[in-house]
Amino acid sequence: PEGGIGIGTSDPIAALHVYGTPNVVANNFHTYPRPNSLDLYPVEHLVYLENTTSENAYSGDLLTSGYSVTTAILAIQHDGYGLTTFPPHTSNFITFFTGTEADPTPLGSIEGSYDSDTNIDGGVTFSSGAADYAEYIEKLNEAETMESGDIIGIFNGKATKKTNQSQHYMIVSSSPIIAGNWQGNNSNLVLTAFLGQVPIKIKGQIKAGDYIIPSGKNDGYGIGISPNKISKDNVDKIVARSWETSQTFGRKKVNAVVGFPFGKLVLAESIKKLTLLEEKQRVLNLTGSQKIDALKTKINRRQIIIDKIKTDIDNLSSKFN
């Protein structure tokens, strides 16, 4: 735009356009490939902002007296188009792209979350195609290979593909929107999904709504089980619930949801079934009782008729004697 500032370019496409290639640093501690993209020097970024304030800064006019702003580095403000004090969800504070300037592909954004329909005060929303919350978990065996979609077992807080004796079960994350418990340059970690949607490695057919449990082969794969066929022995093995149907018998990945108390869902469904069965049994018992009473009444009526016939026969016999 007219009046734009370009750094590294003479043709800025925004009010401030920084164009260039970051430096690459490699030594004994920072080598490629790296276990985590966060393991970078500041010099390896295209833009680097550094706060050099050495003393606490105060402003009685803008901030509460005694409030320290020594860590303040970057401020982004949106005026809400003058319509509201809160930015609407259509306003992006930061947008992330890949590709080229001529053909950019958005990856996600940090945007306002104010909704005029509900008139609820907003904040910011992290929008991304990534769909789960994950944390880095230490591996039980550093030499063990794990990949996204693997079903893993957790034993005393450590991850392994040997699920047969695990205390509970989780999934290796594929594309988390949040990755917690980062521990720097540590290759003995696996990024594990705690909550949300994740692709899971499956053997055989599966239907949307099926529960997923480990295959039992310690191979990272799972199998689908219908809610109607889940047994008490498998309830504590449920790791996810499929949101996708696949009729093929081979190995593949399906989209599933993790992080919910599936065992409680199974228990609730079992209680519901038991309640329905008890009600049916009550109706059957009631119906059977009613039928017995009707039969007794019918038998009594027939007995009265039989008794009358017997009386009539006796009376007739006495006449002939």
C-alpha positions as CSV (number, residue, x, y, z in Angstrom):
1,P,0.0,0.0,0.0
2,E,1.0,3.6,-0.4
3,G,3.3,4.7,2.4
4,G,4.2,1.1,3.4
5,I,7.6,0.4,5.0
6,G,9.6,-2.5,3.5
7,I,12.6,-4.1,5.2
8,G,14.4,-6.4,2.8
9,T,11.9,-5.4,0.0
10,S,11.3,-2.3,-2.0
11,D,7.7,-3.3,-2.8
12,P,5.9,-3.7,0.6
13,I,2.4,-5.2,0.5
14,A,1.4,-4.1,4.0
15,A,2.0,-1.1,6.2
16,L,5.1,-3.0,7.4
17,H,6.6,-5.8,5.3
18,V,9.7,-7.7,6.4
19,Y,11.2,-9.9,3.8
20,G,14.3,-12.1,4.2
21,T,15.8,-15.5,5.1
22,P,16.5,-16.4,8.8
23,N,20.0,-17.5,9.8
24,V,20.6,-21.2,10.5
25,V,22.8,-22.1,13.4
26,A,24.1,-25.6,14.0
27,N,26.5,-26.9,16.7
28,N,26.8,-29.7,19.1
29,F,23.6,-28.7,21.0
30,H,21.5,-27.6,18.0
31,T,21.7,-30.0,15.1
32,Y,19.2,-31.0,12.4
33,P,16.8,-32.7,12.4
34,R,15.8,-31.3,15.8
35,P,13.4,-33.1,18.2
36,N,11.3,-30.0,18.4
37,S,10.7,-26.8,16.4
38,L,10.9,-24.7,19.6
39,D,14.6,-25.6,19.9
40,L,15.8,-22.5,18.1
41,Y,18.1,-19.6,18.7
42,P,16.7,-16.1,18.5
43,V,19.0,-15.3,15.6
44,E,17.2,-18.1,13.6
45,H,14.0,-16.0,13.4
46,L,13.2,-13.5,10.7
47,V,12.1,-10.9,13.3
48,Y,13.5,-10.6,16.8
49,L,12.1,-8.2,19.4
50,E,14.2,-7.7,22.6
51,N,13.3,-5.7,25.7
52,T,16.4,-4.2,27.1
53,T,14.7,-2.4,30.1
54,S,16.9,-2.9,33.1
55,E,14.7,-1.3,35.7
56,N,11.0,-1.5,36.5
57,A,9.0,1.0,34.5
58,Y,6.0,2.7,36.0
59,S,3.3,5.0,34.7
60,G,0.9,6.5,37.2
61,D,-1.3,7.7,34.4
62,L,-1.9,4.4,32.6
63,L,-1.0,1.7,35.0
64,T,-1.7,1.0,38.7
65,S,1.1,2.4,40.8
66,G,3.8,-0.2,41.4
67,Y,2.9,-2.4,38.4
68,S,6.0,-3.7,36.6
69,V,6.1,-3.7,32.8
70,T,9.6,-4.9,32.4
71,T,8.4,-7.9,30.5
72,A,6.2,-6.0,28.0
73,I,7.5,-6.6,24.5
74,L,4.7,-6.5,21.9
75,A,1.3,-4.9,22.1
76,I,-1.4,-5.4,19.4
77,Q,-4.6,-3.4,19.6
78,H,-7.8,-3.5,17.7
79,D,-10.4,-0.7,17.8
80,G,-13.3,-3.0,17.1
81,Y,-14.2,-0.9,14.0
82,G,-15.6,1.6,16.4
83,L,-18.7,-0.6,16.9
84,T,-17.8,-2.3,20.2
85,T,-15.2,-2.3,22.8
86,F,-14.5,-5.9,22.0
87,P,-13.1,-7.1,18.6
88,P,-15.5,-9.3,16.7
89,H,-14.6,-12.8,15.6
90,T,-14.0,-11.6,12.1
91,S,-11.0,-9.5,13.2
92,N,-7.6,-11.2,13.1
93,F,-4.8,-10.0,15.4
94,I,-2.3,-12.4,13.9
95,T,-2.7,-14.7,10.9
96,F,-0.2,-17.5,10.1
97,F,0.5,-18.5,6.4
98,T,2.5,-20.9,4.4
99,G,3.3,-20.8,0.7
100,T,4.4,-17.8,-1.3
101,E,3.3,-14.2,-1.4
102,A,1.4,-14.9,-4.6
103,D,-0.2,-18.0,-3.3
104,P,-0.5,-17.9,0.5
105,T,-2.3,-20.6,2.5
106,P,-3.6,-19.7,5.9
107,L,-2.7,-22.1,8.7
108,G,-4.5,-20.4,11.6
109,S,-5.0,-17.1,13.4
110,I,-5.4,-15.4,16.7
111,E,-8.6,-13.4,16.4
112,G,-11.3,-11.6,18.4
113,S,-14.1,-13.7,19.9
114,Y,-16.9,-11.1,20.5
115,D,-20.3,-12.4,19.3
116,S,-22.8,-9.6,18.6
117,D,-25.6,-12.2,18.5
118,T,-25.1,-13.2,22.1
119,N,-23.6,-9.8,23.2
120,I,-21.1,-11.7,25.4
121,D,-17.9,-9.9,26.2
122,G,-15.1,-11.5,24.2
123,G,-11.4,-12.1,24.3
124,V,-9.3,-13.9,21.7
125,T,-9.7,-17.2,20.0
126,F,-6.9,-19.4,18.6
127,S,-8.2,-20.8,15.3
128,S,-6.4,-23.6,13.6
129,G,-6.9,-26.8,11.6
130,A,-5.2,-28.6,14.5
131,A,-7.7,-30.4,16.7
132,D,-6.3,-31.7,20.0
133,Y,-4.6,-30.6,23.2
134,A,-1.4,-32.5,23.7
135,E,1.5,-32.8,26.1
136,Y,5.0,-34.2,25.8
137,I,5.3,-37.5,27.8
138,E,8.6,-39.3,28.5
139,K,9.0,-42.6,26.8
140,L,9.6,-45.7,28.9
141,N,12.2,-46.9,26.4
142,E,14.1,-44.2,24.5
143,A,14.9,-46.6,21.7
144,E,11.2,-47.4,21.1
145,T,9.8,-45.8,17.9
146,M,6.4,-44.1,18.1
147,E,4.5,-42.2,15.4
148,S,1.4,-40.2,15.1
149,G,-1.8,-42.2,15.4
150,D,-0.2,-44.9,17.5
151,I,-2.1,-46.3,20.5
152,I,0.3,-46.3,23.4
153,G,0.1,-47.4,27.0
154,I,1.1,-45.3,30.0
155,F,3.0,-47.0,32.8
156,N,3.8,-44.8,35.9
157,G,3.7,-41.7,33.7
158,K,5.8,-43.0,30.9
159,A,4.8,-44.0,27.4
160,T,5.2,-47.3,25.6
161,K,3.6,-49.2,22.7
162,K,3.5,-52.3,25.0
163,T,-0.1,-51.8,26.1
164,N,-0.8,-55.3,27.6
165,Q,0.3,-54.2,31.1
166,S,-0.3,-50.4,30.9
167,Q,-2.3,-48.5,33.5
168,H,-4.2,-46.5,30.9
169,Y,-4.1,-45.8,27.1
170,M,-3.5,-42.7,25.0
171,I,-2.8,-41.7,21.4
172,V,0.3,-40.1,19.8
173,S,-0.8,-36.7,18.6
174,S,-0.8,-35.8,14.9
175,S,-1.5,-32.1,14.9
176,P,-2.1,-30.4,18.2
177,I,-3.3,-26.9,18.6
178,I,-1.6,-26.8,22.1
179,A,1.5,-28.7,23.0
180,G,2.3,-28.6,26.7
181,N,5.1,-29.9,29.0
182,W,7.9,-29.0,26.4
183,Q,11.3,-29.9,27.9
184,G,13.7,-28.4,25.4
185,N,16.2,-30.5,23.6
186,N,14.9,-33.9,24.9
187,S,14.5,-36.6,22.3
188,N,13.0,-39.1,24.8
189,L,9.6,-37.5,24.6
190,V,6.5,-38.3,22.6
191,L,3.7,-35.8,21.9
192,T,0.5,-37.4,23.3
193,A,-3.1,-36.3,22.7
194,F,-5.1,-35.6,25.9
195,L,-8.3,-34.1,24.5
196,G,-9.9,-33.6,21.1
197,Q,-10.0,-35.1,17.7
198,V,-7.0,-37.3,16.5
199,P,-6.4,-39.8,13.7
200,I,-5.9,-43.2,15.1
201,K,-4.3,-46.3,13.5
202,I,-7.0,-49.0,13.1
203,K,-7.1,-52.6,11.9
204,G,-10.3,-53.9,10.3
205,Q,-13.7,-52.5,9.8
206,I,-15.1,-49.8,12.1
207,K,-18.3,-47.7,12.3
208,A,-18.8,-44.2,13.6
209,G,-19.7,-44.5,17.2
210,D,-17.6,-47.7,17.9
211,Y,-15.3,-47.7,20.8
212,I,-11.6,-48.2,20.1
213,I,-9.3,-50.4,22.2
214,P,-5.7,-51.6,21.7
215,S,-5.3,-54.5,19.3
216,G,-3.4,-56.4,22.0
217,K,-0.4,-56.9,19.7
218,N,1.7,-54.0,21.1
219,D,1.9,-52.6,17.5
220,G,0.2,-49.2,18.0
221,Y,-3.0,-50.3,16.3
222,G,-6.5,-50.5,17.7
223,I,-9.7,-52.3,16.8
224,G,-13.3,-51.0,16.9
225,I,-16.0,-52.6,19.1
226,S,-19.7,-51.8,18.8
227,P,-21.2,-50.3,22.0
228,N,-23.6,-53.3,22.0
229,K,-20.7,-55.7,22.1
230,I,-18.3,-54.1,24.6
231,S,-17.6,-56.4,27.5
232,K,-16.7,-55.6,31.1
233,D,-13.2,-56.8,30.4
234,N,-12.7,-54.2,27.7
235,V,-14.3,-51.1,29.4
236,D,-11.0,-50.0,31.0
237,K,-9.2,-50.4,27.7
238,I,-11.3,-47.9,25.7
239,V,-9.0,-45.2,24.4
240,A,-11.3,-43.4,22.0
241,R,-14.6,-43.3,20.1
242,S,-14.6,-43.4,16.3
243,W,-16.2,-40.5,14.4
244,E,-15.6,-42.2,11.1
245,T,-16.8,-45.3,9.3
246,S,-14.5,-47.5,7.3
247,Q,-15.7,-50.7,5.6
248,T,-12.2,-51.8,4.5
249,F,-10.4,-54.6,6.3
250,G,-6.9,-53.3,6.0
251,R,-4.8,-50.9,8.2
252,K,-5.7,-47.2,8.1
253,K,-6.3,-44.2,10.2
254,V,-9.7,-43.0,11.3
255,N,-10.8,-39.7,13.0
256,A,-11.8,-40.3,16.6
257,V,-12.3,-38.3,19.8
258,V,-10.2,-38.8,22.9
259,G,-10.2,-37.5,26.5
260,F,-13.7,-38.4,27.6
261,P,-14.8,-40.8,30.3
262,F,-15.8,-43.6,27.9
263,G,-16.0,-46.1,30.7
264,K,-18.7,-44.0,32.5
265,L,-20.6,-43.8,29.2
266,V,-20.5,-47.6,28.9
267,L,-21.7,-47.9,32.5
268,A,-24.5,-45.3,31.9
269,E,-25.6,-47.2,28.7
270,S,-25.5,-50.5,30.7
271,I,-27.6,-49.0,33.4
272,K,-30.1,-47.7,30.9
273,K,-30.3,-51.2,29.2
274,L,-30.8,-52.8,32.6
275,T,-33.6,-50.4,33.5
276,L,-35.3,-51.1,30.2
277,L,-35.0,-54.9,30.7
278,E,-36.3,-54.6,34.3
279,E,-39.3,-52.6,33.0
280,K,-40.0,-55.2,30.3
281,Q,-39.7,-58.0,32.9
282,R,-42.1,-56.1,35.1
283,V,-44.6,-55.8,32.3
284,L,-44.2,-59.5,31.4
285,N,-44.7,-60.5,35.1
286,L,-47.8,-58.3,35.2
287,T,-49.1,-59.7,32.0
288,G,-48.4,-63.2,33.2
289,S,-50.2,-62.6,36.5
290,Q,-53.2,-61.1,34.7
291,K,-53.3,-64.2,32.4
292,I,-53.2,-66.5,35.4
293,D,-56.0,-64.6,37.1
294,A,-58.1,-64.8,34.0
295,L,-57.4,-68.5,33.6
296,K,-58.4,-69.1,37.3
297,T,-61.6,-67.2,36.7
298,K,-62.4,-69.2,33.6
299,I,-61.6,-72.5,35.4
300,N,-63.8,-71.5,38.3
301,R,-66.7,-70.7,36.0
302,R,-66.3,-74.0,34.2
303,Q,-66.1,-75.7,37.6
304,I,-69.5,-74.1,38.5
305,I,-70.9,-75.4,35.3
306,I,-69.5,-78.9,35.9
307,D,-70.9,-78.9,39.4
308,K,-74.3,-77.9,38.1
309,I,-74.2,-80.6,35.5
310,K,-73.2,-83.1,38.2
311,T,-76.1,-81.9,40.3
312,D,-78.5,-82.3,37.4
313,I,-77.2,-85.8,36.7
314,D,-77.7,-86.8,40.3
315,N,-81.2,-85.4,40.2
316,L,-82.0,-87.3,37.1
317,S,-80.5,-90.5,38.4
318,S,-82.6,-90.2,41.6
319,K,-85.7,-90.1,39.4
320,F,-84.9,-93.3,37.7
321,N,-84.1,-95.2,40.9
